[in-house]
Amino acid sequence: MTSDTRPWGSYTVLFKGADFQVKRIEVNAGLRFSLQKHFKRAEKWVVVSGTGIAVVGKKELPVKRGSVIEVAVEEVHRMHNTGKEPLVFVEVQLGEYLGEDDIVRFEDDFKRA
């Protein structure tokens, strides 16, 4: 398993196959990751703890334990922790390429390109 710390929280890769990857993602209280999209992968998120708002396309969807969110290839998305505890979700990525460099950021609270 590989893990990485980000300014908004952290993630751990739980399993990786040829065209899919499973991550545990934790967004710290009050933070959110960048508004972004990917060209080569879709994602499915299952919230396991915490509360927040998922942005998918032009929709803002409240999330809590048990919420399932689907993000299509090239769909703009973001997760925002609106609670006081970590927001934890499992992300399943499906696609021909799963590298961290397949990302376009539109907005980022941490000034990343």
Backbone as XML, in Angstrom:
<?xml version="1.0"?>
<chain id="A" units="angstrom">
  <residue number="1" name="MET">
    <atom name="N" x="0.842" y="-1.182" z="0.000"/>
    <atom name="CA" x="0.000" y="0.000" z="0.000"/>
    <atom name="C" x="0.884" y="1.242" z="0.000"/>
  </residue>
  <residue number="2" name="THR">
    <atom name="N" x="0.481" y="2.200" z="-0.797"/>
    <atom name="CA" x="1.184" y="3.479" z="-0.800"/>
    <atom name="C" x="0.259" y="4.547" z="-0.232"/>
  </residue>
  <residue number="3" name="SER">
    <atom name="N" x="0.851" y="5.493" z="0.469"/>
    <atom name="CA" x="0.093" y="6.587" z="1.063"/>
    <atom name="C" x="0.739" y="7.900" z="0.677"/>
  </residue>
  <residue number="4" name="ASP">
    <atom name="N" x="-0.059" y="8.960" z="0.707"/>
    <atom name="CA" x="0.461" y="10.292" z="0.422"/>
    <atom name="C" x="-0.328" y="11.302" z="1.235"/>
  </residue>
  <residue number="5" name="THR">
    <atom name="N" x="0.372" y="12.299" z="1.739"/>
    <atom name="CA" x="-0.255" y="13.394" z="2.463"/>
    <atom name="C" x="-0.416" y="14.561" z="1.516"/>
  </residue>
  <residue number="6" name="ARG">
    <atom name="N" x="-1.573" y="15.184" z="1.550"/>
    <atom name="CA" x="-1.879" y="16.357" z="0.737"/>
    <atom name="C" x="-2.259" y="17.501" z="1.666"/>
  </residue>
  <residue number="7" name="PRO">
    <atom name="N" x="-2.300" y="18.742" z="1.171"/>
    <atom name="CA" x="-2.651" y="19.858" z="2.054"/>
    <atom name="C" x="-4.055" y="19.749" z="2.647"/>
  </residue>
  <residue number="8" name="TRP">
    <atom name="N" x="-4.952" y="19.025" z="1.994"/>
    <atom name="CA" x="-6.346" y="18.865" z="2.441"/>
    <atom name="C" x="-6.568" y="17.611" z="3.272"/>
  </residue>
  <residue number="9" name="GLY">
    <atom name="N" x="-5.585" y="16.696" z="3.315"/>
    <atom name="CA" x="-5.761" y="15.428" z="4.027"/>
    <atom name="C" x="-4.759" y="14.393" z="3.540"/>
  </residue>
  <residue number="10" name="SER">
    <atom name="N" x="-5.260" y="13.185" z="3.216"/>
    <atom name="CA" x="-4.360" y="12.121" z="2.774"/>
    <atom name="C" x="-5.125" y="11.056" z="2.006"/>
  </residue>
  <residue number="11" name="TYR">
    <atom name="N" x="-4.350" y="10.191" z="1.339"/>
    <atom name="CA" x="-4.953" y="9.017" z="0.709"/>
    <atom name="C" x="-4.004" y="7.829" z="0.817"/>
  </residue>
  <residue number="12" name="THR">
    <atom name="N" x="-4.588" y="6.649" z="0.775"/>
    <atom name="CA" x="-3.847" y="5.397" z="0.768"/>
    <atom name="C" x="-4.377" y="4.536" z="-0.362"/>
  </residue>
  <residue number="13" name="VAL">
    <atom name="N" x="-3.494" y="4.036" z="-1.208"/>
    <atom name="CA" x="-3.893" y="3.098" z="-2.256"/>
    <atom name="C" x="-4.035" y="1.731" z="-1.599"/>
  </residue>
  <residue number="14" name="LEU">
    <atom name="N" x="-5.242" y="1.178" z="-1.647"/>
    <atom name="CA" x="-5.525" y="-0.108" z="-1.017"/>
    <atom name="C" x="-5.296" y="-1.280" z="-1.956"/>
  </residue>
  <residue number="15" name="PHE">
    <atom name="N" x="-5.583" y="-1.059" z="-3.242"/>
    <atom name="CA" x="-5.459" y="-2.133" z="-4.230"/>
    <atom name="C" x="-5.343" y="-1.508" z="-5.603"/>
  </residue>
  <residue number="16" name="LYS">
    <atom name="N" x="-4.516" y="-2.116" z="-6.454"/>
    <atom name="CA" x="-4.352" y="-1.599" z="-7.808"/>
    <atom name="C" x="-4.306" y="-2.753" z="-8.794"/>
  </residue>
  <residue number="17" name="GLY">
    <atom name="N" x="-5.123" y="-2.624" z="-9.848"/>
    <atom name="CA" x="-5.122" y="-3.583" z="-10.945"/>
    <atom name="C" x="-4.706" y="-2.881" z="-12.225"/>
  </residue>
  <residue number="18" name="ALA">
    <atom name="N" x="-4.818" y="-3.576" z="-13.346"/>
    <atom name="CA" x="-4.391" y="-3.023" z="-14.635"/>
    <atom name="C" x="-5.200" y="-1.785" z="-15.028"/>
  </residue>
  <residue number="19" name="ASP">
    <atom name="N" x="-6.498" y="-1.795" z="-14.773"/>
    <atom name="CA" x="-7.338" y="-0.677" z="-15.200"/>
    <atom name="C" x="-8.276" y="-0.196" z="-14.101"/>
  </residue>
  <residue number="20" name="PHE">
    <atom name="N" x="-7.891" y="-0.453" z="-12.837"/>
    <atom name="CA" x="-8.666" y="0.059" z="-11.708"/>
    <atom name="C" x="-7.750" y="0.231" z="-10.499"/>
  </residue>
  <residue number="21" name="GLN">
    <atom name="N" x="-8.199" y="1.075" z="-9.583"/>
    <atom name="CA" x="-7.456" y="1.340" z="-8.360"/>
    <atom name="C" x="-8.458" y="1.683" z="-7.256"/>
  </residue>
  <residue number="22" name="VAL">
    <atom name="N" x="-8.164" y="1.257" z="-6.034"/>
    <atom name="CA" x="-9.022" y="1.536" z="-4.890"/>
    <atom name="C" x="-8.210" y="2.323" z="-3.859"/>
  </residue>
  <residue number="23" name="LYS">
    <atom name="N" x="-8.769" y="3.466" z="-3.442"/>
    <atom name="CA" x="-8.099" y="4.322" z="-2.463"/>
    <atom name="C" x="-9.008" y="4.589" z="-1.273"/>
  </residue>
  <residue number="24" name="ARG">
    <atom name="N" x="-8.389" y="4.797" z="-0.124"/>
    <atom name="CA" x="-9.063" y="5.346" z="1.054"/>
    <atom name="C" x="-8.623" y="6.800" z="1.126"/>
  </residue>
  <residue number="25" name="ILE">
    <atom name="N" x="-9.589" y="7.722" z="1.083"/>
    <atom name="CA" x="-9.284" y="9.149" z="1.064"/>
    <atom name="C" x="-9.864" y="9.792" z="2.321"/>
  </residue>
  <residue number="26" name="GLU">
    <atom name="N" x="-9.064" y="10.625" z="2.955"/>
    <atom name="CA" x="-9.492" y="11.341" z="4.156"/>
    <atom name="C" x="-9.301" y="12.838" z="3.924"/>
  </residue>
  <residue number="27" name="VAL">
    <atom name="N" x="-10.407" y="13.586" z="4.050"/>
    <atom name="CA" x="-10.377" y="15.040" z="3.904"/>
    <atom name="C" x="-10.535" y="15.635" z="5.302"/>
  </residue>
  <residue number="28" name="ASN">
    <atom name="N" x="-9.572" y="16.447" z="5.699"/>
    <atom name="CA" x="-9.592" y="17.031" z="7.039"/>
    <atom name="C" x="-10.759" y="17.998" z="7.211"/>
  </residue>
  <residue number="29" name="ALA">
    <atom name="N" x="-11.179" y="18.184" z="8.470"/>
    <atom name="CA" x="-12.315" y="19.041" z="8.814"/>
    <atom name="C" x="-12.170" y="20.426" z="8.202"/>
  </residue>
  <residue number="30" name="GLY">
    <atom name="N" x="-13.235" y="20.864" z="7.532"/>
    <atom name="CA" x="-13.283" y="22.198" z="6.960"/>
    <atom name="C" x="-12.547" y="22.387" z="5.652"/>
  </residue>
  <residue number="31" name="LEU">
    <atom name="N" x="-11.873" y="21.361" z="5.159"/>
    <atom name="CA" x="-11.074" y="21.490" z="3.944"/>
    <atom name="C" x="-11.737" y="20.803" z="2.754"/>
  </residue>
  <residue number="32" name="ARG">
    <atom name="N" x="-11.193" y="21.059" z="1.573"/>
    <atom name="CA" x="-11.699" y="20.453" z="0.346"/>
    <atom name="C" x="-10.533" y="20.299" z="-0.620"/>
  </residue>
  <residue number="33" name="PHE">
    <atom name="N" x="-10.649" y="19.320" z="-1.510"/>
    <atom name="CA" x="-9.612" y="19.227" z="-2.533"/>
    <atom name="C" x="-10.026" y="20.042" z="-3.750"/>
  </residue>
  <residue number="34" name="SER">
    <atom name="N" x="-9.116" y="20.151" z="-4.703"/>
    <atom name="CA" x="-9.326" y="21.052" z="-5.832"/>
    <atom name="C" x="-10.542" y="20.660" z="-6.664"/>
  </residue>
  <residue number="35" name="LEU">
    <atom name="N" x="-11.137" y="21.665" z="-7.304"/>
    <atom name="CA" x="-12.166" y="21.434" z="-8.303"/>
    <atom name="C" x="-11.405" y="20.969" z="-9.535"/>
  </residue>
  <residue number="36" name="GLN">
    <atom name="N" x="-11.690" y="19.750" z="-10.010"/>
    <atom name="CA" x="-10.826" y="19.096" z="-10.980"/>
    <atom name="C" x="-11.589" y="18.188" z="-11.917"/>
  </residue>
  <residue number="37" name="LYS">
    <atom name="N" x="-10.867" y="17.694" z="-12.923"/>
    <atom name="CA" x="-11.397" y="16.627" z="-13.772"/>
    <atom name="C" x="-10.244" y="15.765" z="-14.247"/>
  </residue>
  <residue number="38" name="HIS">
    <atom name="N" x="-10.593" y="14.574" z="-14.730"/>
    <atom name="CA" x="-9.628" y="13.612" z="-15.259"/>
    <atom name="C" x="-10.066" y="13.220" z="-16.670"/>
  </residue>
  <residue number="39" name="PHE">
    <atom name="N" x="-9.110" y="13.022" z="-17.549"/>
    <atom name="CA" x="-9.412" y="12.670" z="-18.934"/>
    <atom name="C" x="-9.506" y="11.169" z="-19.182"/>
  </residue>
  <residue number="40" name="LYS">
    <atom name="N" x="-8.907" y="10.358" z="-18.293"/>
    <atom name="CA" x="-8.801" y="8.933" z="-18.588"/>
    <atom name="C" x="-9.402" y="8.022" z="-17.541"/>
  </residue>
  <residue number="41" name="ARG">
    <atom name="N" x="-10.096" y="8.577" z="-16.557"/>
    <atom name="CA" x="-10.689" y="7.712" z="-15.534"/>
    <atom name="C" x="-11.995" y="8.271" z="-15.006"/>
  </residue>
  <residue number="42" name="ALA">
    <atom name="N" x="-12.852" y="7.342" z="-14.609"/>
    <atom name="CA" x="-14.080" y="7.645" z="-13.872"/>
    <atom name="C" x="-13.837" y="7.246" z="-12.427"/>
  </residue>
  <residue number="43" name="GLU">
    <atom name="N" x="-14.660" y="7.782" z="-11.519"/>
    <atom name="CA" x="-14.514" y="7.463" z="-10.103"/>
    <atom name="C" x="-15.875" y="7.203" z="-9.475"/>
  </residue>
  <residue number="44" name="LYS">
    <atom name="N" x="-15.860" y="6.336" z="-8.482"/>
    <atom name="CA" x="-17.045" y="6.106" z="-7.646"/>
    <atom name="C" x="-16.586" y="6.268" z="-6.207"/>
  </residue>
  <residue number="45" name="TRP">
    <atom name="N" x="-17.318" y="7.090" z="-5.436"/>
    <atom name="CA" x="-16.980" y="7.352" z="-4.045"/>
    <atom name="C" x="-18.051" y="6.769" z="-3.130"/>
  </residue>
  <residue number="46" name="VAL">
    <atom name="N" x="-17.627" y="6.090" z="-2.072"/>
    <atom name="CA" x="-18.526" y="5.601" z="-1.037"/>
    <atom name="C" x="-18.062" y="6.203" z="0.283"/>
  </residue>
  <residue number="47" name="VAL">
    <atom name="N" x="-18.901" y="7.045" z="0.874"/>
    <atom name="CA" x="-18.548" y="7.730" z="2.118"/>
    <atom name="C" x="-18.710" y="6.752" z="3.280"/>
  </residue>
  <residue number="48" name="VAL">
    <atom name="N" x="-17.663" y="6.645" z="4.107"/>
    <atom name="CA" x="-17.710" y="5.729" z="5.252"/>
    <atom name="C" x="-17.803" y="6.460" z="6.587"/>
  </residue>
  <residue number="49" name="SER">
    <atom name="N" x="-17.417" y="7.746" z="6.632"/>
    <atom name="CA" x="-17.610" y="8.538" z="7.850"/>
    <atom name="C" x="-17.468" y="10.022" z="7.522"/>
  </residue>
  <residue number="50" name="GLY">
    <atom name="N" x="-18.118" y="10.836" z="8.352"/>
    <atom name="CA" x="-18.059" y="12.277" z="8.183"/>
    <atom name="C" x="-19.210" y="12.807" z="7.351"/>
  </residue>
  <residue number="51" name="THR">
    <atom name="N" x="-19.189" y="14.124" z="7.147"/>
    <atom name="CA" x="-20.218" y="14.800" z="6.361"/>
    <atom name="C" x="-19.561" y="15.832" z="5.463"/>
  </residue>
  <residue number="52" name="GLY">
    <atom name="N" x="-20.242" y="16.129" z="4.364"/>
    <atom name="CA" x="-19.682" y="17.113" z="3.456"/>
    <atom name="C" x="-20.577" y="17.390" z="2.273"/>
  </residue>
  <residue number="53" name="ILE">
    <atom name="N" x="-19.968" y="18.023" z="1.287"/>
    <atom name="CA" x="-20.631" y="18.356" z="0.031"/>
    <atom name="C" x="-19.764" y="17.830" z="-1.105"/>
  </residue>
  <residue number="54" name="ALA">
    <atom name="N" x="-20.357" y="17.033" z="-1.979"/>
    <atom name="CA" x="-19.682" y="16.587" z="-3.195"/>
    <atom name="C" x="-20.160" y="17.472" z="-4.339"/>
  </residue>
  <residue number="55" name="VAL">
    <atom name="N" x="-19.228" y="18.023" z="-5.076"/>
    <atom name="CA" x="-19.549" y="18.775" z="-6.283"/>
    <atom name="C" x="-19.287" y="17.839" z="-7.463"/>
  </residue>
  <residue number="56" name="VAL">
    <atom name="N" x="-20.324" y="17.621" z="-8.265"/>
    <atom name="CA" x="-20.209" y="16.770" z="-9.452"/>
    <atom name="C" x="-20.907" y="17.511" z="-10.580"/>
  </residue>
  <residue number="57" name="GLY">
    <atom name="N" x="-20.124" y="17.949" z="-11.578"/>
    <atom name="CA" x="-20.695" y="18.795" z="-12.615"/>
    <atom name="C" x="-21.165" y="20.088" z="-11.984"/>
  </residue>
  <residue number="58" name="LYS">
    <atom name="N" x="-22.418" y="20.440" z="-12.218"/>
    <atom name="CA" x="-22.985" y="21.666" z="-11.639"/>
    <atom name="C" x="-23.806" y="21.396" z="-10.382"/>
  </residue>
  <residue number="59" name="LYS">
    <atom name="N" x="-23.793" y="20.135" z="-9.909"/>
    <atom name="CA" x="-24.576" y="19.771" z="-8.725"/>
    <atom name="C" x="-23.721" y="19.795" z="-7.466"/>
  </residue>
  <residue number="60" name="GLU">
    <atom name="N" x="-24.335" y="20.236" z="-6.361"/>
    <atom name="CA" x="-23.739" y="20.131" z="-5.036"/>
    <atom name="C" x="-24.587" y="19.150" z="-4.241"/>
  </residue>
  <residue number="61" name="LEU">
    <atom name="N" x="-23.994" y="18.023" z="-3.869"/>
    <atom name="CA" x="-24.725" y="16.934" z="-3.235"/>
    <atom name="C" x="-24.252" y="16.746" z="-1.796"/>
  </residue>
  <residue number="62" name="PRO">
    <atom name="N" x="-25.161" y="16.848" z="-0.811"/>
    <atom name="CA" x="-24.749" y="16.576" z="0.569"/>
    <atom name="C" x="-24.391" y="15.097" z="0.715"/>
  </residue>
  <residue number="63" name="VAL">
    <atom name="N" x="-23.326" y="14.818" z="1.476"/>
    <atom name="CA" x="-22.902" y="13.427" z="1.681"/>
    <atom name="C" x="-22.722" y="13.143" z="3.161"/>
  </residue>
  <residue number="64" name="LYS">
    <atom name="N" x="-22.946" y="11.878" z="3.504"/>
    <atom name="CA" x="-22.735" y="11.364" z="4.856"/>
    <atom name="C" x="-22.432" y="9.875" z="4.711"/>
  </residue>
  <residue number="65" name="ARG">
    <atom name="N" x="-22.236" y="9.197" z="5.830"/>
    <atom name="CA" x="-21.949" y="7.757" z="5.811"/>
    <atom name="C" x="-22.984" y="7.032" z="4.938"/>
  </residue>
  <residue number="66" name="GLY">
    <atom name="N" x="-22.504" y="6.235" z="3.985"/>
    <atom name="CA" x="-23.379" y="5.471" z="3.101"/>
    <atom name="C" x="-23.670" y="6.137" z="1.771"/>
  </residue>
  <residue number="67" name="SER">
    <atom name="N" x="-23.355" y="7.423" z="1.630"/>
    <atom name="CA" x="-23.583" y="8.096" z="0.347"/>
    <atom name="C" x="-22.672" y="7.510" z="-0.726"/>
  </residue>
  <residue number="68" name="VAL">
    <atom name="N" x="-23.208" y="7.391" z="-1.946"/>
    <atom name="CA" x="-22.445" y="6.910" z="-3.093"/>
    <atom name="C" x="-22.514" y="7.980" z="-4.181"/>
  </residue>
  <residue number="69" name="ILE">
    <atom name="N" x="-21.360" y="8.375" z="-4.677"/>
    <atom name="CA" x="-21.255" y="9.416" z="-5.693"/>
    <atom name="C" x="-20.526" y="8.836" z="-6.904"/>
  </residue>
  <residue number="70" name="GLU">
    <atom name="N" x="-21.057" y="9.086" z="-8.100"/>
    <atom name="CA" x="-20.396" y="8.643" z="-9.329"/>
    <atom name="C" x="-19.893" y="9.851" z="-10.101"/>
  </residue>
  <residue number="71" name="VAL">
    <atom name="N" x="-18.643" y="9.776" z="-10.551"/>
    <atom name="CA" x="-18.012" y="10.845" z="-11.314"/>
    <atom name="C" x="-17.583" y="10.247" z="-12.658"/>
  </residue>
  <residue number="72" name="ALA">
    <atom name="N" x="-18.148" y="10.755" z="-13.743"/>
    <atom name="CA" x="-17.824" y="10.257" z="-15.087"/>
    <atom name="C" x="-16.479" y="10.818" z="-15.557"/>
  </residue>
  <residue number="73" name="VAL">
    <atom name="N" x="-15.894" y="10.169" z="-16.548"/>
    <atom name="CA" x="-14.681" y="10.678" z="-17.191"/>
    <atom name="C" x="-14.948" y="12.108" z="-17.660"/>
  </residue>
  <residue number="74" name="GLU">
    <atom name="N" x="-14.016" y="13.010" z="-17.394"/>
    <atom name="CA" x="-14.061" y="14.424" z="-17.769"/>
    <atom name="C" x="-15.122" y="15.246" z="-17.042"/>
  </residue>
  <residue number="75" name="GLU">
    <atom name="N" x="-15.736" y="14.684" z="-15.998"/>
    <atom name="CA" x="-16.711" y="15.449" z="-15.219"/>
    <atom name="C" x="-15.981" y="16.213" z="-14.107"/>
  </residue>
  <residue number="76" name="VAL">
    <atom name="N" x="-16.288" y="17.481" z="-13.972"/>
    <atom name="CA" x="-15.684" y="18.316" z="-12.939"/>
    <atom name="C" x="-16.214" y="17.863" z="-11.578"/>
  </residue>
  <residue number="77" name="HIS">
    <atom name="N" x="-15.317" y="17.778" z="-10.589"/>
    <atom name="CA" x="-15.721" y="17.269" z="-9.282"/>
    <atom name="C" x="-14.824" y="17.785" z="-8.160"/>
  </residue>
  <residue number="78" name="ARG">
    <atom name="N" x="-15.349" y="17.650" z="-6.924"/>
    <atom name="CA" x="-14.619" y="18.043" z="-5.720"/>
    <atom name="C" x="-15.355" y="17.462" z="-4.512"/>
  </residue>
  <residue number="79" name="MET">
    <atom name="N" x="-14.611" y="17.196" z="-3.438"/>
    <atom name="CA" x="-15.221" y="16.817" z="-2.166"/>
    <atom name="C" x="-14.817" y="17.850" z="-1.125"/>
  </residue>
  <residue number="80" name="HIS">
    <atom name="N" x="-15.803" y="18.303" z="-0.349"/>
    <atom name="CA" x="-15.600" y="19.324" z="0.676"/>
    <atom name="C" x="-16.100" y="18.782" z="2.007"/>
  </residue>
  <residue number="81" name="ASN">
    <atom name="N" x="-15.225" y="18.761" z="2.998"/>
    <atom name="CA" x="-15.607" y="18.330" z="4.345"/>
    <atom name="C" x="-16.204" y="19.532" z="5.067"/>
  </residue>
  <residue number="82" name="THR">
    <atom name="N" x="-17.486" y="19.485" z="5.339"/>
    <atom name="CA" x="-18.162" y="20.581" z="6.040"/>
    <atom name="C" x="-18.321" y="20.299" z="7.529"/>
  </residue>
  <residue number="83" name="GLY">
    <atom name="N" x="-17.841" y="19.148" z="7.972"/>
    <atom name="CA" x="-17.997" y="18.761" z="9.371"/>
    <atom name="C" x="-16.788" y="19.087" z="10.223"/>
  </residue>
  <residue number="84" name="LYS">
    <atom name="N" x="-16.824" y="18.595" z="11.465"/>
    <atom name="CA" x="-15.745" y="18.825" z="12.431"/>
    <atom name="C" x="-14.841" y="17.610" z="12.593"/>
  </residue>
  <residue number="85" name="GLU">
    <atom name="N" x="-15.213" y="16.514" z="11.956"/>
    <atom name="CA" x="-14.426" y="15.281" z="11.981"/>
    <atom name="C" x="-13.938" y="15.004" z="10.561"/>
  </residue>
  <residue number="86" name="PRO">
    <atom name="N" x="-12.917" y="14.138" z="10.401"/>
    <atom name="CA" x="-12.474" y="13.797" z="9.046"/>
    <atom name="C" x="-13.608" y="13.196" z="8.215"/>
  </residue>
  <residue number="87" name="LEU">
    <atom name="N" x="-13.636" y="13.523" z="6.942"/>
    <atom name="CA" x="-14.550" y="12.921" z="5.970"/>
    <atom name="C" x="-13.751" y="11.835" z="5.266"/>
  </residue>
  <residue number="88" name="VAL">
    <atom name="N" x="-14.186" y="10.589" z="5.409"/>
    <atom name="CA" x="-13.464" y="9.450" z="4.855"/>
    <atom name="C" x="-14.333" y="8.771" z="3.813"/>
  </residue>
  <residue number="89" name="PHE">
    <atom name="N" x="-13.746" y="8.493" z="2.642"/>
    <atom name="CA" x="-14.476" y="7.751" z="1.616"/>
    <atom name="C" x="-13.532" y="6.821" z="0.872"/>
  </residue>
  <residue number="90" name="VAL">
    <atom name="N" x="-14.124" y="5.798" z="0.297"/>
    <atom name="CA" x="-13.394" y="4.861" z="-0.548"/>
    <atom name="C" x="-13.652" y="5.276" z="-1.986"/>
  </residue>
  <residue number="91" name="GLU">
    <atom name="N" x="-12.584" y="5.402" z="-2.738"/>
    <atom name="CA" x="-12.682" y="5.805" z="-4.140"/>
    <atom name="C" x="-12.247" y="4.639" z="-5.015"/>
  </residue>
  <residue number="92" name="VAL">
    <atom name="N" x="-13.104" y="4.266" z="-5.963"/>
    <atom name="CA" x="-12.747" y="3.262" z="-6.961"/>
    <atom name="C" x="-12.551" y="3.994" z="-8.275"/>
  </residue>
  <residue number="93" name="GLN">
    <atom name="N" x="-11.349" y="3.909" z="-8.806"/>
    <atom name="CA" x="-11.025" y="4.535" z="-10.085"/>
    <atom name="C" x="-11.051" y="3.464" z="-11.172"/>
  </residue>
  <residue number="94" name="LEU">
    <atom name="N" x="-11.668" y="3.797" z="-12.292"/>
    <atom name="CA" x="-11.751" y="2.890" z="-13.435"/>
    <atom name="C" x="-11.294" y="3.635" z="-14.674"/>
  </residue>
  <residue number="95" name="GLY">
    <atom name="N" x="-10.321" y="3.086" z="-15.398"/>
    <atom name="CA" x="-9.886" y="3.757" z="-16.615"/>
    <atom name="C" x="-8.631" y="3.168" z="-17.207"/>
  </residue>
  <residue number="96" name="GLU">
    <atom name="N" x="-8.292" y="3.684" z="-18.371"/>
    <atom name="CA" x="-7.128" y="3.188" z="-19.103"/>
    <atom name="C" x="-5.817" y="3.692" z="-18.512"/>
  </residue>
  <residue number="97" name="TYR">
    <atom name="N" x="-5.882" y="4.801" z="-17.769"/>
    <atom name="CA" x="-4.691" y="5.376" z="-17.138"/>
    <atom name="C" x="-5.102" y="5.955" z="-15.790"/>
  </residue>
  <residue number="98" name="LEU">
    <atom name="N" x="-4.346" y="5.643" z="-14.730"/>
    <atom name="CA" x="-4.732" y="6.026" z="-13.373"/>
    <atom name="C" x="-3.691" y="6.893" z="-12.675"/>
  </residue>
  <residue number="99" name="GLY">
    <atom name="N" x="-2.759" y="7.449" z="-13.420"/>
    <atom name="CA" x="-1.695" y="8.260" z="-12.837"/>
    <atom name="C" x="-2.208" y="9.545" z="-12.208"/>
  </residue>
  <residue number="100" name="GLU">
    <atom name="N" x="-1.471" y="10.007" z="-11.196"/>
    <atom name="CA" x="-1.840" y="11.237" z="-10.499"/>
    <atom name="C" x="-1.688" y="12.472" z="-11.386"/>
  </residue>
  <residue number="101" name="ASP">
    <atom name="N" x="-0.993" y="12.353" z="-12.506"/>
    <atom name="CA" x="-0.824" y="13.498" z="-13.403"/>
    <atom name="C" x="-1.991" y="13.667" z="-14.382"/>
  </residue>
  <residue number="102" name="ASP">
    <atom name="N" x="-2.972" y="12.771" z="-14.354"/>
    <atom name="CA" x="-4.178" y="12.927" z="-15.186"/>
    <atom name="C" x="-5.179" y="13.790" z="-14.418"/>
  </residue>
  <residue number="103" name="ILE">
    <atom name="N" x="-4.856" y="15.080" z="-14.321"/>
    <atom name="CA" x="-5.698" y="15.992" z="-13.555"/>
    <atom name="C" x="-5.596" y="17.397" z="-14.135"/>
  </residue>
  <residue number="104" name="VAL">
    <atom name="N" x="-6.729" y="18.035" z="-14.225"/>
    <atom name="CA" x="-6.791" y="19.459" z="-14.553"/>
    <atom name="C" x="-7.490" y="20.128" z="-13.382"/>
  </residue>
  <residue number="105" name="ARG">
    <atom name="N" x="-6.816" y="21.086" z="-12.751"/>
    <atom name="CA" x="-7.402" y="21.811" z="-11.623"/>
    <atom name="C" x="-7.993" y="23.131" z="-12.113"/>
  </residue>
  <residue number="106" name="PHE">
    <atom name="N" x="-9.230" y="23.406" z="-11.689"/>
    <atom name="CA" x="-9.901" y="24.650" z="-12.033"/>
    <atom name="C" x="-9.847" y="25.647" z="-10.885"/>
  </residue>
  <residue number="107" name="GLU">
    <atom name="N" x="-9.950" y="25.153" z="-9.659"/>
    <atom name="CA" x="-9.840" y="25.961" z="-8.447"/>
    <atom name="C" x="-9.073" y="25.132" z="-7.428"/>
  </residue>
  <residue number="108" name="ASP">
    <atom name="N" x="-8.210" y="25.796" z="-6.664"/>
    <atom name="CA" x="-7.458" y="25.082" z="-5.644"/>
    <atom name="C" x="-7.157" y="26.015" z="-4.484"/>
  </residue>
  <residue number="109" name="ASP">
    <atom name="N" x="-7.617" y="25.661" z="-3.293"/>
    <atom name="CA" x="-7.424" y="26.478" z="-2.100"/>
    <atom name="C" x="-5.960" y="26.581" z="-1.697"/>
  </residue>
  <residue number="110" name="PHE">
    <atom name="N" x="-5.108" y="25.702" z="-2.243"/>
    <atom name="CA" x="-3.699" y="25.638" z="-1.843"/>
    <atom name="C" x="-2.773" y="26.133" z="-2.954"/>
  </residue>
  <residue number="111" name="LYS">
    <atom name="N" x="-3.340" y="26.776" z="-3.968"/>
    <atom name="CA" x="-2.584" y="27.428" z="-5.044"/>
    <atom name="C" x="-1.731" y="26.467" z="-5.860"/>
  </residue>
  <residue number="112" name="ARG">
    <atom name="N" x="-2.189" y="25.210" z="-5.983"/>
    <atom name="CA" x="-1.473" y="24.249" z="-6.828"/>
    <atom name="C" x="-1.934" y="24.439" z="-8.273"/>
  </residue>
  <residue number="113" name="ALA">
    <atom name="N" x="-1.011" y="24.189" z="-9.201"/>
    <atom name="CA" x="-1.321" y="24.346" z="-10.633"/>
    <atom name="C" x="-2.141" y="23.184" z="-11.134"/>
  </residue>
</chain>
